[in-house]
């Protein structure tokens, strides 16, 4: 029987060796007390998960009675050993009143891959249990090694060479992160983005059921739809150990799909296969690919994982096609794309009213319509809640549905306790669900708990490093902390990912404005207005107003243009409140905030923390509004 693989853990410049009980930084040993080492090991092995204080103390002290101060001292000594600076916890995050979470990215390495060189072994301090090794122990060890060699040789000659499939599975067993790239058309004139991305999205959903493997979400891989994309470059950018790439070819009424799993570090092909089926039977291909890739990544699947990999939510091919189109549209991060997404999910549900995934998709599309103020929240948020609850009646294990419910609770009902329960349930069902971690960071922003907001934002970004909305949230948090330099840096990183991301452009403008870099701020505001579809005449008018009367002239012209636009369509009351705040008209600012409250505008969830309203916060009306919304103190 094979021995279980022993792992060391690599994070940043550090290597943690549980078997030698040593921590190394760049090959050099770092001294830790035994209990501090045990604490670090428990945190690293539970990377990304909150460990409650009681749980951590039981694991480290193994039933001994110990005060909580001992754990706090261990955490403090570990932070010093890891080189953390106050307020910037790169490795260990504190969740006040709850516990701790190890937040750095961890890579598990087979023990033989992490062993020291002979020179390092000589230079490292001896382990105490080896100091007292007697001659008798050495003799026994030599005899044991000889016996092991003899047994291994006998097993080898008896079993012969292993089959290729088992070699492949063994060779990729340590893979712990993978990206599924959009399947490309084999011929240029057959390009069908939603089918290729749709197949990718389904495989991502299926493979996300593997608890030991981090699968990059669809939002992170969408940008790689170019058929000429180098899969290894994509894997490096996505920071994964393996990529699954493939192609689709339509031949009359049949579909041919080829798929290949590639090791990113060395370009080896870990697994490859070809699948043929009738176009109407795409489900069969998805099942086959998901099962074979899952076995290659995780040879011993649990029963729950097996069931999840082969689970079908609809038998209607037409409903399924509409669902894929809805998913494709949803990832546009605009109100217009959210509306189109809702239409597609609605068409899928007309064909199959019991399609749980489509109900969950519809719920999320409605929450996006409210978030981007494409429609009044009162019109869409109750629909989002109803769709999410329907999805959960059909399948109570859908993390997406809990995520949608949490968005309604947070941004519309202002039921903060309920929102947290729903977010935590979504993460429990799918710990690698980046959007739930992103929403959790919003929850903490609303409560002004910025250390925890940063933890969740970083976790979301680790899981989905290329989505600009998640990177933008880091800038939002730093803006709330009045750390304008860090905010500007984050917004610019988001714009490197997508120069046309309007939200990041506006937020960058605000951060520059708060740093009193007014000319640069206006330049970003005008770029954002242009991207949002403003008329060229309006851009010219705003530029002239700033040139003539500075920022006050700019805000006055913005207000005039908004008032004109309000004659043709609905204007966000939150936008109007901000303009009046900048112009110093508190009465009008509070009048518009009251209207936002009547509409249950989701942005009011963050009123207590948002920058830009400092001049209103000393007014009793501000405290009254915060109490009405029910934001916890």
C-alpha positions as CSV (number, residue, x, y, z in Angstrom):
1,X,0.0,0.0,0.0
2,X,1.4,3.4,-1.0
3,X,2.4,5.8,1.8
4,X,0.4,9.1,1.7
5,X,2.2,12.0,0.2
6,X,3.9,14.2,2.7
7,X,3.7,17.9,2.1
8,X,5.7,21.0,3.0
9,X,4.1,24.4,2.5
10,X,5.5,27.4,0.5
11,X,4.2,30.9,0.9
12,X,6.0,34.0,-0.2
13,X,9.7,33.6,0.6
14,X,8.9,31.1,3.4
15,X,9.0,27.3,3.5
16,X,7.2,25.4,6.4
17,X,8.5,21.9,6.9
18,X,6.1,20.0,9.3
19,X,8.4,16.9,9.4
20,X,11.6,18.7,10.3
21,X,9.5,21.2,12.3
22,X,11.3,24.1,10.8
23,X,10.4,27.4,9.2
24,X,12.8,28.8,6.5
25,X,13.0,32.1,4.8
26,X,14.9,32.0,1.5
27,X,16.6,28.8,2.8
28,X,17.6,30.2,6.2
29,X,16.0,28.8,9.4
30,X,13.9,31.0,11.6
31,X,13.6,30.2,15.3
32,X,10.1,29.5,16.6
33,X,8.9,28.0,19.9
34,X,7.2,24.6,19.6
35,X,3.8,26.1,20.2
36,X,4.3,29.0,17.9
37,X,5.3,26.4,15.2
38,X,2.1,24.4,15.9
39,X,0.0,27.5,15.6
40,X,1.5,28.5,12.3
41,X,1.1,25.0,10.9
42,X,-2.6,24.9,11.9
43,X,-3.2,28.3,10.2
44,X,-1.3,27.3,7.0
45,X,-3.0,24.0,6.7
46,X,-6.4,25.8,7.0
47,X,-5.3,28.5,4.5
48,X,-8.2,30.9,3.6
49,X,-10.5,29.5,6.4
50,X,-11.4,31.3,9.6
51,X,-10.2,29.3,12.5
52,X,-12.1,30.1,15.7
53,X,-10.0,30.8,18.7
54,X,-11.3,27.8,20.7
55,X,-10.7,25.5,17.7
56,X,-7.1,26.8,17.3
57,X,-6.3,26.5,21.0
58,X,-7.6,22.9,21.1
59,X,-5.5,21.9,18.1
60,X,-2.3,23.5,19.4
61,X,-2.6,22.7,23.1
62,X,-4.3,19.3,22.7
63,X,-6.8,19.5,25.6
64,X,-4.5,21.3,28.0
65,X,-6.1,24.2,29.9
66,X,-4.5,27.4,28.7
67,X,-5.6,31.1,28.7
68,X,-6.4,33.0,25.5
69,X,-3.3,35.2,26.1
70,X,-1.0,32.3,25.2
71,X,-2.5,32.1,21.8
72,X,-2.3,35.9,21.4
73,X,1.4,35.8,22.3
74,X,2.0,33.0,19.7
75,X,0.3,35.1,17.0
76,X,2.3,38.2,18.0
77,X,5.6,36.2,17.8
78,X,4.6,34.7,14.4
79,X,3.9,38.2,13.0
80,X,7.4,39.3,14.0
81,X,9.0,36.2,12.6
82,X,7.1,36.7,9.3
83,X,8.1,40.3,9.1
84,X,4.6,41.8,9.2
85,X,4.2,45.5,9.9
86,X,1.4,46.9,12.1
87,X,-1.9,47.3,10.2
88,X,-0.6,45.4,7.1
89,X,-1.2,41.7,7.8
90,X,0.2,39.9,4.7
91,X,0.0,36.5,6.4
92,X,-2.2,36.3,9.5
93,X,-5.4,38.3,9.7
94,X,-7.3,38.8,13.0
95,X,-11.1,38.5,12.9
96,X,-12.0,40.4,16.1
97,X,-14.0,38.4,18.5
98,X,-13.8,35.2,16.3
99,X,-10.3,34.0,15.4
100,X,-7.7,34.1,12.8
101,X,-7.2,33.4,9.1
102,X,-4.0,32.7,7.1
103,X,-4.5,35.0,4.0
104,X,-1.3,34.5,1.9
105,X,-1.4,32.1,-1.0
106,X,0.0,28.7,0.0
107,X,1.4,26.0,-2.2
108,X,1.6,22.4,-1.0
109,X,4.9,20.7,-2.1
110,X,5.7,17.0,-1.8
111,X,8.3,16.6,0.9
112,X,11.0,15.4,-1.4
113,X,10.6,18.6,-3.5
114,X,11.2,20.8,-0.5
115,X,14.2,19.1,1.1
116,X,17.3,21.1,1.9
117,X,20.5,20.8,0.0
118,X,23.4,19.1,1.9
119,X,25.0,22.5,2.5
120,X,21.7,23.9,4.0
121,X,21.2,20.8,6.1
122,X,24.7,21.2,7.6
123,X,24.1,24.9,8.3
124,X,20.6,24.4,9.8
125,X,20.3,23.8,13.6
126,X,19.9,20.1,14.5
127,X,16.5,18.9,15.5
128,X,16.3,18.0,19.1
129,X,14.9,14.5,18.5
130,X,18.0,13.7,16.3
131,X,20.6,15.0,18.8
132,X,20.2,12.0,21.1
133,X,20.1,9.3,18.4
134,X,22.0,6.3,19.6
135,X,24.1,3.9,17.7
136,X,21.4,1.3,18.1
137,X,18.8,3.5,16.4
138,X,21.2,4.1,13.5
139,X,21.7,0.3,13.0
140,X,17.9,-0.3,13.0
141,X,17.4,2.6,10.5
142,X,20.0,1.0,8.1
143,X,18.3,-2.4,8.4
144,X,14.9,-0.8,7.9
145,X,16.0,1.1,4.8
146,X,17.5,-2.2,3.4
147,X,14.2,-4.0,4.0
148,X,12.2,-1.2,2.3
149,X,14.4,-1.3,-0.7
150,X,14.0,-5.1,-1.0
151,X,10.2,-4.8,-0.7
152,X,10.0,-2.1,-3.2
153,X,12.1,-4.1,-5.7
154,X,9.9,-7.1,-5.2
155,X,6.7,-5.0,-5.8
156,X,8.2,-3.5,-8.9
157,X,9.1,-6.9,-10.5
158,X,5.7,-8.3,-9.5
159,X,3.5,-5.4,-10.8
160,X,5.5,-4.4,-13.9
161,X,5.1,-1.0,-15.4
162,X,2.0,1.0,-14.4
163,X,-0.5,2.0,-17.1
164,X,-0.2,5.4,-18.7
165,X,-3.4,6.6,-17.2
166,X,-2.3,5.9,-13.6
167,X,1.1,7.5,-14.3
168,X,-0.7,10.6,-15.5
169,X,-3.0,10.7,-12.5
170,X,-0.1,10.3,-10.1
171,X,2.0,12.9,-11.8
172,X,-0.6,15.6,-11.4
173,X,-2.0,14.7,-8.0
174,X,-0.3,17.6,-6.3
175,X,-2.0,20.2,-8.6
176,X,-4.0,22.4,-6.4
177,X,-5.0,25.3,-8.8
178,X,-6.4,25.2,-12.3
179,X,-7.9,27.5,-14.9
180,X,-10.3,26.4,-17.6
181,X,-9.7,28.6,-20.6
182,X,-12.5,29.4,-23.1
183,X,-12.8,26.6,-25.7
184,X,-11.8,28.0,-29.1
185,X,-13.3,27.3,-32.5
186,X,-11.2,25.0,-34.7
187,X,-12.1,27.2,-37.7
188,X,-12.2,31.0,-37.6
189,X,-15.6,31.2,-39.4
190,X,-17.2,28.9,-36.7
191,X,-16.5,31.3,-33.8
192,X,-19.3,31.1,-31.2
193,X,-18.1,32.9,-28.1
194,X,-21.0,32.0,-25.9
195,X,-20.8,28.3,-26.7
196,X,-17.0,28.2,-26.0
197,X,-17.3,30.3,-22.9
198,X,-20.5,28.5,-21.9
199,X,-18.8,25.1,-22.0
200,X,-15.9,26.7,-20.0
201,X,-18.4,28.1,-17.5
202,X,-20.1,24.7,-17.0
203,X,-16.8,22.9,-16.5
204,X,-15.7,25.6,-14.0
205,X,-18.9,25.1,-12.0
206,X,-18.5,21.3,-12.1
207,X,-14.8,21.3,-11.1
208,X,-15.4,23.8,-8.3
209,X,-17.0,21.0,-6.3
210,X,-13.5,19.6,-5.8
211,X,-12.6,20.8,-2.3
212,X,-8.9,20.3,-2.7
213,X,-8.5,22.2,-6.0
214,X,-8.9,26.0,-6.5
215,X,-10.6,26.6,-9.8
216,X,-10.4,30.1,-11.3
217,X,-13.9,31.6,-11.8
218,X,-15.4,32.4,-15.3
219,X,-14.9,36.1,-14.6
220,X,-11.1,35.6,-14.5
221,X,-10.8,33.6,-17.8
222,X,-13.2,35.5,-20.0
223,X,-10.5,37.7,-21.4
224,X,-8.7,34.7,-23.0
225,X,-11.3,34.1,-25.7
226,X,-8.7,34.9,-28.4
227,X,-8.0,31.6,-30.3
228,X,-4.3,32.6,-30.6
229,X,-3.9,32.9,-26.8
230,X,-0.9,31.0,-25.4
231,X,-2.3,28.8,-22.6
232,X,0.9,28.8,-20.6
233,X,1.0,32.6,-20.6
234,X,-2.6,32.6,-19.5
235,X,-1.8,30.2,-16.7
236,X,1.1,32.3,-15.5
237,X,-1.1,35.4,-15.5
238,X,-3.8,33.6,-13.6
239,X,-1.2,32.1,-11.1
240,X,-2.3,28.5,-11.5
241,X,-0.4,25.2,-11.7
242,X,-2.4,23.8,-14.6
243,X,-4.7,25.0,-17.4
244,X,-7.4,23.1,-19.3
245,X,-7.6,24.3,-22.9
246,X,-9.5,22.9,-25.8
247,X,-11.3,23.4,-29.1
248,X,-14.8,23.0,-30.5
249,X,-15.6,21.9,-34.1
250,X,-19.2,21.7,-35.5
251,X,-19.6,19.1,-38.3
252,X,-23.2,19.1,-39.5
253,X,-25.2,18.1,-36.5
254,X,-22.2,16.8,-34.5
255,X,-19.8,18.4,-32.2
256,X,-16.2,17.4,-31.8
257,X,-14.3,18.7,-28.7
258,X,-10.7,18.2,-27.9
259,X,-9.4,19.0,-24.4
260,X,-5.9,19.0,-22.8
261,X,-4.7,19.6,-19.3
262,X,-1.3,21.3,-19.3
263,X,1.2,21.8,-16.5
264,X,2.0,25.6,-16.4
265,X,5.5,25.4,-14.9
266,X,7.0,23.0,-17.5
267,X,4.4,22.8,-20.3
268,X,3.9,19.0,-19.9
269,X,0.6,17.5,-21.2
270,X,-1.0,15.9,-18.1
271,X,-4.0,14.6,-19.8
272,X,-5.7,14.8,-23.3
273,X,-8.7,13.4,-25.0
274,X,-11.2,13.9,-27.8
275,X,-15.0,13.7,-27.6
276,X,-17.6,13.4,-30.3
277,X,-21.4,13.6,-29.9
278,X,-24.6,14.9,-31.5
279,X,-24.9,18.7,-31.1
280,X,-28.1,18.0,-29.0
281,X,-26.0,15.9,-26.6
282,X,-23.5,18.5,-25.3
283,X,-24.3,17.3,-21.8
284,X,-22.5,14.0,-22.5
285,X,-19.4,15.7,-23.5
286,X,-19.4,18.0,-20.4
287,X,-19.9,15.0,-18.2
288,X,-17.0,13.1,-19.8
289,X,-14.6,16.0,-19.7
290,X,-15.5,17.0,-16.1
291,X,-15.1,13.4,-14.8
292,X,-11.8,12.7,-16.5
293,X,-10.2,16.1,-15.6
294,X,-11.4,15.7,-12.0
295,X,-9.9,12.2,-11.7
296,X,-6.6,13.6,-13.2
297,X,-6.6,16.4,-10.6
298,X,-8.0,14.4,-7.6
299,X,-7.8,10.6,-8.1
300,X,-9.9,9.8,-5.1
301,X,-13.2,11.6,-5.4
302,X,-15.8,11.6,-2.6
303,X,-19.3,10.5,-3.3
304,X,-20.5,14.1,-3.1
305,X,-17.9,15.2,-5.6
306,X,-18.9,12.4,-8.0
307,X,-22.6,13.4,-7.8
308,X,-21.8,17.1,-8.3
309,X,-19.7,16.4,-11.4
310,X,-22.5,14.6,-13.1
311,X,-25.4,16.7,-11.9
312,X,-27.8,18.1,-14.6
313,X,-30.1,21.0,-13.8
314,X,-32.3,20.7,-17.0
315,X,-33.1,18.2,-19.7
316,X,-34.0,21.0,-22.1
317,X,-31.2,21.7,-24.6
318,X,-32.9,25.0,-25.6
319,X,-33.2,26.1,-22.0
320,X,-29.6,25.2,-21.5
321,X,-28.5,27.4,-24.5
322,X,-30.4,30.4,-23.1
323,X,-28.7,29.8,-19.7
324,X,-25.3,29.8,-21.4
325,X,-26.1,33.1,-23.1
326,X,-27.3,34.6,-19.8
327,X,-24.0,33.6,-18.1
328,X,-22.1,35.1,-21.0
329,X,-23.9,38.4,-20.7
330,X,-23.8,38.6,-16.9
331,X,-20.0,39.0,-16.8
332,X,-20.1,42.3,-18.6
333,X,-20.3,44.3,-15.3
334,X,-22.7,46.9,-16.7
335,X,-26.4,47.6,-16.2
336,X,-27.1,47.0,-19.9
337,X,-25.4,43.6,-19.8
338,X,-27.3,42.7,-16.6
339,X,-30.6,43.5,-18.3
340,X,-29.7,41.3,-21.3
341,X,-28.6,38.5,-18.9
342,X,-32.0,38.7,-17.1
343,X,-33.8,38.3,-20.4
344,X,-31.9,35.2,-21.3
345,X,-32.4,33.6,-17.9
346,X,-36.1,34.4,-18.2
347,X,-36.3,32.7,-21.6
348,X,-34.6,29.6,-20.1
349,X,-37.2,29.5,-17.3
350,X,-40.1,29.7,-19.8
351,X,-38.8,26.5,-21.3
352,X,-38.0,24.8,-17.9
353,X,-39.7,26.5,-14.9
354,X,-37.8,24.2,-12.5
355,X,-34.3,25.1,-13.8
356,X,-32.6,25.9,-10.4
357,X,-29.4,27.4,-11.9
358,X,-31.4,29.7,-14.2
359,X,-33.4,31.0,-11.2
360,X,-30.1,31.7,-9.4
361,X,-28.8,33.4,-12.5
362,X,-31.9,35.5,-12.8
363,X,-31.6,36.5,-9.1
364,X,-28.1,37.7,-9.6
365,X,-28.9,39.6,-12.7
366,X,-31.7,41.5,-10.9
367,X,-29.3,42.4,-8.1
368,X,-26.9,43.8,-10.7
369,X,-29.7,45.9,-12.2
370,X,-30.2,47.4,-8.8
371,X,-26.5,47.8,-8.1
372,X,-25.9,49.7,-11.3
373,X,-29.2,51.6,-10.9
374,X,-30.4,50.4,-14.3
375,X,-33.8,50.1,-12.6
376,X,-35.2,51.4,-9.3
377,X,-34.2,49.0,-6.5
378,X,-37.9,48.7,-5.5
379,X,-38.7,47.2,-8.9
380,X,-35.9,44.6,-9.1
381,X,-34.7,43.6,-5.6
382,X,-37.9,41.8,-4.6
383,X,-37.8,39.9,-7.8
384,X,-34.2,39.0,-7.1
385,X,-35.2,37.6,-3.7
386,X,-38.1,35.6,-5.1
387,X,-35.9,34.1,-7.8
388,X,-33.2,33.2,-5.2
389,X,-35.7,31.6,-2.9
390,X,-37.2,29.6,-5.7
391,X,-33.7,28.3,-6.7
392,X,-33.1,27.2,-3.1
393,X,-36.4,25.4,-2.9
394,X,-35.2,23.4,-6.0
395,X,-31.6,23.0,-4.8
396,X,-30.6,24.1,-1.3
397,X,-26.8,23.7,-2.2
398,X,-26.6,26.6,-4.7
399,X,-24.0,29.1,-3.4
400,X,-25.0,31.5,-6.2
401,X,-28.5,31.7,-4.8
402,X,-27.3,32.5,-1.2
403,X,-25.0,35.1,-2.7
404,X,-28.0,36.8,-4.4
405,X,-30.0,36.6,-1.2
406,X,-27.2,38.2,0.7
407,X,-27.0,41.1,-1.8
408,X,-30.7,41.8,-1.3
409,X,-30.3,41.6,2.5
410,X,-27.3,44.0,2.5
411,X,-28.2,46.5,-0.3
412,X,-32.0,46.6,-0.1
413,X,-33.4,45.2,3.1
414,X,-30.5,46.6,5.2
415,X,-30.7,43.4,7.3
416,X,-27.0,43.2,8.1
417,X,-27.1,40.2,10.4
418,X,-29.1,38.2,7.8
419,X,-26.7,39.2,5.0
420,X,-23.7,37.9,6.9
421,X,-25.4,34.5,7.5
422,X,-26.2,34.2,3.9
423,X,-22.7,35.1,2.7
424,X,-21.1,32.7,5.1
425,X,-23.5,29.9,3.9
426,X,-22.4,30.7,0.3
427,X,-18.7,30.4,1.2
428,X,-19.4,27.3,3.2
429,X,-21.0,25.7,0.1
430,X,-18.2,26.9,-2.2
431,X,-15.1,28.2,-0.3
432,X,-13.5,29.2,-3.7
433,X,-16.5,31.4,-4.7
434,X,-14.7,34.7,-5.3
435,X,-18.0,36.7,-5.7
436,X,-19.1,35.7,-2.2
437,X,-15.8,36.9,-0.7
438,X,-16.2,40.1,-2.7
439,X,-19.7,40.6,-1.2
440,X,-18.3,39.8,2.2
441,X,-15.8,42.6,1.8
442,X,-18.7,45.0,1.0
443,X,-20.5,43.9,4.1
444,X,-17.5,44.8,6.3
445,X,-17.1,48.1,4.4
446,X,-20.7,49.0,5.3
447,X,-19.9,48.3,9.0
448,X,-16.6,50.2,8.9
449,X,-14.6,47.1,9.8
450,X,-11.9,47.8,7.2
451,X,-9.3,45.2,8.4
452,X,-11.8,42.4,7.8
453,X,-12.9,44.1,4.5
454,X,-9.3,43.9,3.3
455,X,-9.0,40.2,4.3
456,X,-12.0,39.3,2.2
457,X,-11.1,41.5,-0.7
458,X,-7.6,39.9,-0.8
459,X,-9.2,36.4,-0.7
460,X,-11.5,37.3,-3.6
461,X,-8.6,38.7,-5.6
462,X,-6.5,35.6,-4.9
463,X,-9.3,33.5,-6.3
464,X,-10.0,35.9,-9.2
465,X,-6.9,38.0,-9.8
466,X,-8.0,39.5,-13.2
467,X,-11.5,40.9,-12.5
468,X,-11.2,44.8,-12.3
469,X,-14.3,45.1,-10.0
470,X,-12.5,43.1,-7.3
471,X,-9.3,45.1,-7.6
472,X,-11.3,48.3,-7.6
473,X,-12.8,47.3,-4.2
474,X,-9.3,47.5,-2.7
475,X,-9.1,51.2,-3.7
476,X,-12.5,51.8,-2.3
477,X,-11.4,50.4,1.1
478,X,-8.3,52.6,1.1
479,X,-10.3,55.6,0.2
480,X,-12.5,55.0,3.2
481,X,-9.3,54.9,5.3
482,X,-8.2,58.2,3.6
483,X,-5.1,56.4,2.3
484,X,-5.3,58.2,-1.1
485,X,-2.0,57.0,-2.4
486,X,-2.9,53.3,-1.9
487,X,-6.3,53.9,-3.3
488,X,-4.9,55.5,-6.5
489,X,-2.5,52.6,-6.9
490,X,-5.4,50.1,-6.7
491,X,-7.6,52.0,-9.1
492,X,-4.8,52.2,-11.6
493,X,-4.2,48.4,-11.3
494,X,-7.8,47.9,-12.1
495,X,-7.6,50.1,-15.1
496,X,-4.5,48.1,-16.3
497,X,-6.8,45.1,-16.4
498,X,-9.6,47.0,-18.2
499,X,-8.9,50.6,-19.3
500,X,-12.6,51.0,-20.1
501,X,-13.9,50.0,-16.7
502,X,-16.0,53.1,-15.9
503,X,-16.3,52.5,-12.1
504,X,-12.6,52.5,-11.6
505,X,-12.2,55.7,-13.7
506,X,-14.7,57.5,-11.6
507,X,-13.2,56.2,-8.3
508,X,-9.7,57.2,-9.5
509,X,-11.0,60.7,-10.2
510,X,-12.4,61.0,-6.7
511,X,-9.2,59.7,-5.1
512,X,-7.1,62.3,-7.1
513,X,-9.7,65.0,-6.1
514,X,-9.4,64.2,-2.4
515,X,-5.6,64.5,-2.7
516,X,-6.2,68.0,-4.2
517,X,-4.8,67.0,-7.6
518,X,-7.8,68.7,-9.3
519,X,-6.6,68.9,-12.9
520,X,-5.7,65.1,-12.9
521,X,-9.0,64.4,-11.2
522,X,-11.1,66.2,-13.8
523,X,-9.2,64.5,-16.6
524,X,-10.3,61.1,-15.1
525,X,-13.9,62.3,-14.5
526,X,-14.1,63.4,-18.2
527,X,-12.7,60.0,-19.4
528,X,-15.3,58.2,-17.2
529,X,-18.1,60.4,-18.6
530,X,-17.0,59.7,-22.2
531,X,-16.9,55.9,-21.5
532,X,-20.4,56.2,-19.9
533,X,-21.8,57.7,-23.1
534,X,-21.9,61.4,-22.4
535,X,-22.4,63.7,-25.3
536,X,-19.3,65.5,-26.7
537,X,-20.9,68.9,-26.1
538,X,-21.3,68.0,-22.4
539,X,-17.6,67.1,-22.1
540,X,-16.6,70.4,-23.7
541,X,-18.9,72.3,-21.4
542,X,-17.4,70.6,-18.3
543,X,-13.9,71.2,-19.4
544,X,-14.6,74.9,-20.0
545,X,-16.4,75.3,-16.7
546,X,-13.4,73.9,-14.8
547,X,-11.0,76.1,-16.8
548,X,-13.0,79.2,-15.9
549,X,-14.1,78.6,-12.3
550,X,-12.1,75.6,-11.0
551,X,-13.8,72.7,-9.2
552,X,-16.8,74.8,-8.1
553,X,-17.5,75.7,-11.7
554,X,-17.1,72.0,-12.7
555,X,-19.6,70.8,-10.0
556,X,-22.1,73.5,-10.9
557,X,-22.0,72.5,-14.6
558,X,-22.3,68.8,-13.6
559,X,-25.5,69.7,-11.6
560,X,-26.9,71.7,-14.6
561,X,-26.3,68.8,-16.9
562,X,-27.9,66.3,-14.5
563,X,-31.0,68.5,-14.1
564,X,-31.4,68.6,-17.9
565,X,-30.9,64.8,-18.1
566,X,-33.5,64.2,-15.4
567,X,-36.1,65.7,-17.7
568,X,-35.5,62.7,-20.0
569,X,-34.7,59.8,-17.7
570,X,-34.3,58.8,-14.0
571,X,-31.2,60.2,-12.3
572,X,-29.7,58.5,-9.3
573,X,-30.6,60.5,-6.1
574,X,-27.3,59.4,-4.7
575,X,-25.5,61.2,-7.5
576,X,-27.5,64.4,-6.9
577,X,-26.8,64.2,-3.2
578,X,-23.1,64.1,-3.9
579,X,-23.2,67.1,-6.2
580,X,-25.1,69.2,-3.7
581,X,-22.6,68.1,-1.0
582,X,-19.7,69.3,-3.1
583,X,-21.5,72.6,-3.7
584,X,-22.1,73.1,0.1
585,X,-25.9,72.9,-0.1
586,X,-26.6,70.6,2.8
587,X,-30.4,71.0,2.7
588,X,-30.6,69.8,-0.9
589,X,-28.1,67.1,-0.2
590,X,-30.2,65.7,2.6
591,X,-33.4,66.0,0.5
592,X,-31.8,63.8,-2.1
593,X,-30.5,61.3,0.5
594,X,-34.0,61.1,1.8
595,X,-35.2,60.3,-1.7
596,X,-32.5,57.6,-1.9
597,X,-33.8,56.2,1.3
598,X,-37.4,56.1,0.0
599,X,-36.1,54.2,-3.1
600,X,-34.0,52.0,-0.9
601,X,-30.9,52.8,-2.9
602,X,-28.2,50.2,-2.2
603,X,-25.4,52.7,-1.9
604,X,-26.9,54.0,1.3
605,X,-25.8,50.7,2.9
606,X,-22.3,52.2,2.9
607,X,-23.3,55.7,4.0
608,X,-21.5,55.6,7.3
609,X,-18.1,54.7,5.7
610,X,-18.1,56.3,2.3
611,X,-15.7,59.2,1.8
612,X,-17.1,62.4,0.3
613,X,-19.8,63.1,2.9
614,X,-17.5,64.3,5.7
615,X,-19.1,67.7,5.7
616,X,-22.5,66.2,6.5
617,X,-21.5,63.9,9.3
618,X,-21.7,66.5,12.1
619,X,-25.3,67.3,11.1
620,X,-27.9,65.5,13.3
621,X,-29.8,64.6,10.1
622,X,-26.9,62.3,9.1
623,X,-27.1,60.3,12.3
624,X,-30.9,60.1,12.0
625,X,-30.5,58.6,8.5
626,X,-27.8,56.1,9.6
627,X,-30.3,54.9,12.3
628,X,-33.1,54.6,9.8
629,X,-31.0,52.4,7.6
630,X,-30.0,50.4,10.6
631,X,-26.2,50.3,10.0
632,X,-24.7,48.7,13.2
633,X,-22.4,50.9,15.2
